[in-house]
Amino acid sequence: MRLKSDNFEHGKPIPADNAFMEIGEPAKLAANKTPHLVWTEVPTTAKSFVIAVIDTDVPSKPDDVNVEGREVRYDLPRVEFVHWLMANIPLECRELGEGACGEGIVPRGKGNGKLKDDLTGPGKAVQGLNDYTGWFKGDKDMDGHYHGYDGPCPPWNDTRIHHYHFHVYALDVEHVALENGFTLAELRDVIKGHVVDEAVLTGTYTLNPKARA
């Protein structure tokens, strides 16, 4: 399969409109729109699709994150951070317009455990939890269940440019046993042995003008 976006090219920066935060003394809230995505050359054995968006450059320790007068070291070990999980995307869906699956920032998370009208997807698609759920845990204003897409928000003092990997998986089943609020581990478990093809589009993002790849 091939995966493309009208918003950014593979290996190039993701626009601020598709991010959670953008540069602004040192950072401010952004439009947080899901980016346009289109996937082609789908195998004939495909019956449904899954989307997973993962940042692989997240600091493994939060000690220096967004702390005035300090930097997140370039050589600090990095871990994954989930920005979007969506499963049971119907076979006829091959394209999502910008903002089609959500835009804006909802304190305590889109859906917030109940899935309201601010959380959308094609057909009977289900939305997993992204890792803002854990990041904001204990915050009196933001604590909640963050379903669906919430875009890039790397530390504004990180010396490393972050890479966001947009995965589209084609599965040989029409439906996997997941409900709204599933995790990345649960997704990986249920699609094991059912992936017939995969396409990846990688975008970059930083809030630090001095960051490097």
SERO-4910 file (N, C-alpha, C, O; in steps of 0.05 Angstrom, whole numbers):
BEGIN
 pado doro    nc1    nc2    nc3   cac1   cac2   cac3    cc1    cc2    cc3    oc1    oc2    oc3
  Met    A     17    -24      0      0      0      0     18     25      0     41     24      7
  Arg    A      5     47     -7     18     73     -6      1     92     10    -24     91      8
  Leu    A     14    109     26     -1    128     43     10    156     38     34    160     39
  Lys    A     -8    174     32      0    202     27    -18    221     42    -40    214     52
  Ser    A    -10    246     44    -25    267     56    -22    293     41      0    299     31
  Asp    A    -44    308     38    -42    335     26    -29    355     45    -21    377     37
  Asn    A    -27    348     71    -17    367     91     13    366     94     25    386    101
  Phe    A     25    343     90     55    341     93     65    317     77     51    298     71
  Glu    A     91    319     70    105    298     55    121    281     74    127    289     97
  His    A    126    256     65    142    238     82    169    250     89    184    259     72
  Gly    A    175    250    115    200    260    125    201    290    129    221    302    137
  Lys    A    178    304    123    177    333    125    160    342    149    146    325    160
  Pro    A    161    368    156    147    377    180    116    375    177    105    380    155
  Ile    A    103    369    198     74    369    200     65    398    206     77    411    223
  Pro    A     45    408    192     36    435    197     25    439    225     15    420    238
  Ala    A     27    464    235     17    470    262    -13    465    264    -23    458    286
  Asp    A    -28    467    243    -57    462    244    -64    434    251    -86    428    261
  Asn    A    -45    415    247    -49    387    254    -36    379    280    -33    356    286
  Ala    A    -28    400    296    -14    395    321    -31    404    345    -50    419    342
  Phe    A    -23    394    368    -36    401    393    -26    429    403    -41    445    414
  Met    A      0    434    399     12    459    407     29    469    384     38    454    367
  Glu    A     33    496    383     50    508    363     68    529    377     63    536    400
  Ile    A     90    537    364    109    556    376     95    582    383     80    593    367
  Gly    A    100    592    407     88    617    416     95    625    444     77    624    461
  Glu    A    120    631    450    129    642    476    122    625    500    108    634    518
  Pro    A    132    600    503    146    585    483    126    568    466    134    558    445
  Ala    A    102    564    475     83    547    460     54    556    467     49    567    488
  Lys    A     36    551    448      8    557    451     -9    536    438      1    520    421
  Leu    A    -34    534    445    -52    514    434    -55    518    404    -56    541    394
  Ala    A    -58    496    389    -60    497    360    -87    485    352   -104    478    369
  Ala    A    -92    484    325   -119    475    315   -125    446    320   -148    438    322
  Asn    A   -104    429    321   -107    401    328   -126    386    310   -143    370    319
  Lys    A   -124    390    284   -141    377    264   -128    350    256   -103    349    253
  Thr    A   -144    329    252   -133    306    240   -123    313    211   -138    327    197
  Pro    A   -100    304    203    -90    310    176   -105    294    155   -116    273    160
  His    A   -104    305    130   -114    290    108    -97    265    103    -72    267    105
  Leu    A   -110    242     98    -96    217     92   -110    203     70   -134    203     69
  Val    A    -94    191     52   -106    175     30    -87    151     26    -63    155     24
  Trp    A    -99    127     24    -83    103     20    -93     88     -5   -117     86    -10
  Thr    A    -73     79    -20    -79     66    -46    -64     40    -48    -49     32    -30
  Glu    A    -69     26    -71    -56      0    -76    -62    -20    -54    -45    -34    -44
  Val    A    -88    -21    -47    -97    -39    -26    -99    -67    -36   -109    -72    -58
  Pro    A    -88    -87    -22    -89   -114    -31   -118   -125    -32   -135   -116    -17
  Thr    A   -123   -144    -50   -150   -155    -54   -159   -171    -30   -183   -176    -27
  Thr    A   -141   -179    -13   -148   -194     11   -156   -177     35   -165   -187     55
  Ala    A   -154   -151     32   -161   -132     54   -191   -131     58   -207   -132     39
  Lys    A   -199   -130     84   -228   -128     91   -234   -104    109   -257    -97    113
  Ser    A   -213    -93    121   -217    -69    138   -190    -57    143   -169    -68    135
  Phe    A   -190    -33    157   -164    -19    161   -162    -10    190   -182     -8    205
  Val    A   -138     -5    198   -131      5    225   -112     29    221    -94     27    204
  Ile    A   -115     50    237    -96     72    237    -83     74    265    -96     72    285
  Ala    A    -56     77    265    -42     82    290    -21    103    285     -6    101    266
  Val    A    -21    124    302     -1    146    299     16    147    325      5    150    347
  Ile    A     42    144    321     60    141    344     84    159    341     97    159    320
  Asp    A     90    174    362    115    189    364    136    171    378    131    161    399
  Thr    A    159    167    364    179    149    375    202    165    389    223    153    395
  Asp    A    199    191    393    221    207    404    214    220    431    225    240    438
  Val    A    196    208    446    187    220    471    208    214    493    217    191    496
  Pro    A    216    234    509    235    230    530    227    208    550    204    207    558
  Ser    A    245    191    556    239    169    575    237    178    604    226    164    621
  Lys    A    248    202    609    246    214    636    235    242    633    244    257    616
  Pro    A    215    250    650    203    276    648    216    298    663    207    321    663
  Asp    A    239    292    676    251    311    695    256    339    683    250    359    697
  Asp    A    265    341    658    272    367    647    251    377    627    255    398    615
  Val    A    230    362    623    210    369    603    196    396    610    184    398    632
  Asn    A    198    415    592    185    441    594    192    456    620    176    470    632
  Val    A    218    452    628    228    466    652    245    490    643    265    486    628
  Glu    A    238    514    651    252    538    644    281    536    652    288    528    674
  Gly    A    299    543    633    328    543    639    341    516    636    365    513    641
  Arg    A    326    495    627    338    469    623    330    458    596    312    469    583
  Glu    A    345    438    587    340    425    561    336    395    564    347    383    583
  Val    A    320    384    547    318    355    546    341    345    528    342    352    504
  Arg    A    359    330    539    383    321    525    377    305    500    358    289    500
  Tyr    A    392    310    479    389    296    454    393    266    458    379    250    445
  Asp    A    413    258    474    420    230    477    403    215    498    408    192    504
  Leu    A    383    229    509    365    215    529    350    193    515    339    198    493
  Pro    A    349    169    526    333    147    514    304    156    509    292    170    525
  Arg    A    293    146    487    266    154    479    246    131    479    254    108    477
  Val    A    220    137    482    199    117    483    176    125    465    176    147    454
  Glu    A    157    107    461    134    113    444    113    129    459    110    128    483
  Phe    A     98    145    443     75    160    453     53    158    432     57    166    409
  Val    A     30    148    440      8    144    421     -8    170    417    -16    183    437
  His    A    -12    178    392    -28    201    386    -55    195    374    -73    212    374
  Trp    A    -59    171    363    -84    164    351    -85    134    346    -66    122    336
  Leu    A   -108    122    353   -114     94    347   -142     93    337   -161    103    350
  Met    A   -146     80    314   -173     76    303   -174     49    289   -157     43    272
  Ala    A   -194     33    296   -197      6    284   -225      3    273   -243     19    277
  Asn    A   -228    -19    258   -253    -26    244   -262     -4    224   -285      2    222
  Ile    A   -242      7    211   -247     25    189   -257      9    165   -243     -9    156
  Pro    A   -280     15    154   -291     -2    132   -274     -2    107   -260     17    101
  Leu    A   -276    -24     92   -260    -28     68   -264     -6     48   -245      2     34
  Glu    A   -288      5     45   -294     25     25   -281     52     32   -280     70     15
  Cys    A   -272     56     56   -259     81     64   -229     80     57   -215     63     67
  Arg    A   -221     97     39   -193     98     30   -181    126     34   -158    131     27
  Glu    A   -197    145     44   -188    173     47   -203    187     69   -227    183     73
  Leu    A   -188    203     84   -199    220    105   -191    249    101   -167    254     99
  Gly    A   -210    267     99   -203    295     95   -192    307    121   -195    296    143
  Glu    A   -179    330    118   -168    344    141   -191    351    160   -211    363    152
  Gly    A   -187    344    185   -208    350    206   -231    330    205   -250    334    221
  Ala    A   -231    310    188   -253    292    185   -258    275    210   -281    267    216
  Cys    A   -237    270    225   -240    254    250   -234    270    275   -226    258    295
  Gly    A   -238    296    274   -235    312    298   -217    336    294   -198    336    278
  Glu    A   -223    357    309   -206    381    310   -211    395    336   -232    391    349
  Gly    A   -193    412    343   -195    427    369   -186    410    392   -182    386    390
  Ile    A   -183    423    415   -174    410    440   -197    411    460   -208    432    465
  Val    A   -203    387    470   -224    385    490   -212    378    517   -202    355    520
  Pro    A   -212    396    536   -202    390    563   -215    365    574   -239    362    573
  Arg    A   -199    347    585   -207    322    596   -212    301    574   -220    278    579
  Gly    A   -207    309    549   -207    290    527   -233    288    511   -255    290    522
  Lys    A   -230    285    485   -253    280    467   -267    255    476   -254    234    479
  Gly    A   -293    256    481   -307    233    490   -308    231    521   -329    226    532
  Asn    A   -285    236    533   -283    236    563   -297    212    575   -311    214    595
  Gly    A   -293    188    563   -304    164    574   -332    157    564   -342    135    569
  Lys    A   -345    176    550   -373    171    541   -376    172    511   -396    163    500
  Leu    A   -356    183    497   -357    186    468   -380    204    459   -402    194    454
  Lys    A   -375    229    458   -396    249    450   -393    255    420   -378    241    406
  Asp    A   -408    274    410   -408    281    382   -381    293    373   -377    296    349
  Asp    A   -363    300    392   -338    312    383   -317    291    375   -294    297    370
  Leu    A   -326    265    374   -308    244    367   -321    228    344   -342    215    347
  Thr    A   -308    229    320   -320    218    297   -301    198    283   -277    198    288
  Gly    A   -312    182    265   -297    163    250   -315    151    229   -339    152    231
  Pro    A   -303    139    208   -320    128    186   -334    102    194   -323     85    209
  Gly    A   -359     99    185   -374     75    190   -376     68    220   -383     85    236
  Lys    A   -369     43    227   -370     34    254   -342     33    267   -337     16    285
  Ala    A   -325     50    258   -298     51    269   -298     58    299   -315     73    308
  Val    A   -279     46    313   -277     51    342   -250     66    347   -230     62    333
  Gln    A   -250     83    367   -227    100    374   -214     91    399   -227     86    420
  Gly    A   -187     87    398   -173     80    422   -164    104    438   -169    127    430
  Leu    A   -152     99    461   -142    120    478   -114    128    468    -98    111    461
  Asn    A   -109    154    468    -82    163    463    -68    169    489    -81    169    510
  Asp    A    -42    174    488    -26    176    512    -28    202    527    -15    206    548
  Tyr    A    -44    221    517    -50    245    533    -66    236    558    -66    251    578
  Thr    A    -79    214    557    -93    203    580    -75    200    604    -82    209    626
  Gly    A    -51    189    599    -32    185    621    -17    211    627    -11    216    650
  Trp    A    -11    227    606      5    251    610    -10    271    628      3    284    645
  Phe    A    -36    273    625    -51    293    640    -63    281    666    -78    295    680
  Lys    A    -57    256    672    -68    244    696    -60    260    721    -36    265    725
  Gly    A    -79    267    737    -74    282    762    -76    312    758    -75    327    778
  Asp    A    -77    322    733    -80    350    728   -109    358    732   -127    347    720
  Lys    A   -114    377    750   -141    384    758   -158    395    735   -183    392    736
  Asp    A   -146    406    715   -161    418    693   -162    400    668   -180    403    652
  Met    A   -143    381    666   -141    366    641   -145    335    644   -148    321    624
  Asp    A   -144    325    668   -147    296    673   -172    285    660   -194    295    663
  Gly    A   -168    263    644   -192    251    631   -183    229    613   -160    221    612
  His    A   -202    219    597   -197    198    577   -196    210    549   -216    220    539
  Tyr    A   -172    210    538   -168    222    512   -170    202    489   -151    187    483
  His    A   -194    201    477   -199    183    455   -192    197    428   -190    222    427
  Gly    A   -187    181    408   -183    193    381   -157    207    378   -137    200    391
  Tyr    A   -157    227    361   -132    241    353   -127    266    370   -145    283    374
  Asp    A   -103    268    380    -92    292    392    -63    294    381    -47    276    385
  Gly    A    -57    316    368    -33    318    352     -7    324    367     -7    323    392
  Pro    A     14    330    352     41    334    364     42    356    385     30    377    383
  Cys    A     57    349    406     62    369    428     89    361    441     89    356    465
  Pro    A    111    362    426    137    355    438    145    376    459    136    399    457
  Pro    A    162    369    478    171    389    497    184    413    482    199    409    463
  Trp    A    177    437    491    187    461    477    217    465    481    230    481    468
  Asn    A    229    450    500    257    452    505    272    426    497    295    422    506
  Asp    A    260    410    480    272    385    471    292    392    449    286    406    430
  Thr    A    316    381    451    337    386    431    334    367    407    350    369    387
  Arg    A    316    348    408    312    329    386    286    335    371    265    339    384
  Ile    A    286    334    345    262    336    329    247    309    331    259    288    329
  His    A    220    311    336    205    286    339    194    276    312    189    292    294
  His    A    191    250    310    181    236    286    155    223    293    153    207    312
  Tyr    A    135    228    277    108    218    280    101    199    258    100    207    234
  His    A     97    174    264     93    153    245     64    146    242     51    136    261
  Phe    A     52    153    219     24    147    213     23    120    199     32    117    176
  His    A     13    100    213     10     73    202    -18     68    193    -37     73    208
  Val    A    -22     57    169    -47     45    161    -43     16    156    -27      8    139
  Tyr    A    -58     -1    170    -56    -30    167    -81    -40    152   -103    -32    159
  Ala    A    -77    -57    133    -99    -71    120   -101    -99    133    -82   -114    135
  Leu    A   -125   -105    142   -130   -131    156   -147   -149    139   -162   -141    121
  Asp    A   -144   -176    144   -160   -195    129   -186   -203    143   -198   -223    136
  Val    A   -194   -186    162   -220   -189    175   -235   -163    175   -223   -142    174
  Glu    A   -262   -164    174   -279   -140    173   -280   -126    200   -286   -102    202
  His    A   -276   -141    222   -280   -131    249   -261   -144    268   -257   -168    267
  Val    A   -250   -128    286   -234   -139    308   -248   -133    334   -263   -113    336
  Ala    A   -244   -149    354   -259   -147    379   -247   -125    397   -234   -131    417
  Leu    A   -252   -100    389   -244    -77    405   -267    -58    408   -284    -56    391
  Glu    A   -268    -45    431   -288    -25    437   -275      2    440   -250      3    445
  Asn    A   -290     23    439   -278     50    443   -263     51    470   -273     42    490
  Gly    A   -239     62    469   -222     63    493   -201     42    494   -188     39    515
  Phe    A   -197     27    473   -176      6    473   -148     19    473   -145     42    467
  Thr    A   -128      3    480   -101     12    482    -84      2    459    -93    -16    444
  Leu    A    -60     12    456    -42      3    435    -35    -26    439    -33    -41    420
  Ala    A    -30    -35    464    -24    -63    469    -47    -81    460    -42   -102    449
  Glu    A    -71    -73    466    -94    -89    458    -97    -90    428   -104   -110    417
  Leu    A    -92    -67    415    -93    -66    386    -72    -85    374    -79   -101    356
  Arg    A    -48    -83    383    -27   -100    372    -33   -130    376    -26   -146    359
  Asp    A    -46   -136    398    -53   -164    403    -74   -175    384    -71   -197    373
  Val    A    -95   -159    379   -117   -170    363   -111   -170    333   -123   -185    318
  Ile    A    -92   -152    324    -87   -152    295    -64   -172    287    -59   -176    264
  Lys    A    -52   -183    308    -30   -202    302    -40   -225    285    -59   -239    291
  Gly    A    -26   -230    263    -33   -251    244    -54   -243    224    -62   -259    207
  His    A    -65   -218    226    -86   -209    208    -77   -187    189    -93   -178    172
  Val    A    -53   -177    192    -43   -155    175    -34   -166    148    -15   -181    147
  Val    A    -47   -157    126    -39   -166    100    -22   -145     85     -9   -152     66
  Asp    A    -22   -121     95     -5   -100     84     -4    -76    103    -22    -73    120
  Glu    A     16    -59    100     19    -36    117     31    -13    101     49    -18     85
  Ala    A     23     11    106     35     35     95     42     54    117     27     56    137
  Val    A     64     68    115     73     86    136     80    113    123     94    115    103
  Leu    A     71    134    136     78    162    129     89    175    154     76    176    174
  Thr    A    113    186    152    126    198    175    129    228    172    140    237    152
  Gly    A    119    242    192    122    271    193    139    279    217    141    264    236
  Thr    A    150    303    216    166    313    238    153    338    251    136    351    239
  Tyr    A    161    343    276    150    367    289    168    374    313    179    357    326
  Thr    A    170    400    318    185    410    341    174    437    349    162    452    333
  Leu    A    177    443    375    170    469    386    195    485    393    193    507    404
  Asn    A    218    473    387    244    485    394    259    492    368    268    474    354
  Pro    A    262    518    362    277    525    337    305    515    336    317    514    315
  Lys    A    317    507    359    344    498    360    346    467    358    368    456    358
  Ala    A    323    453    357    324    424    356    336    414    330    335    428    309
  Arg    A    347    390    331    358    377    307    349    349    304    341    336    324
  Ala    A    351    338    280    342    311    274    362    291    285    359    267    282
***
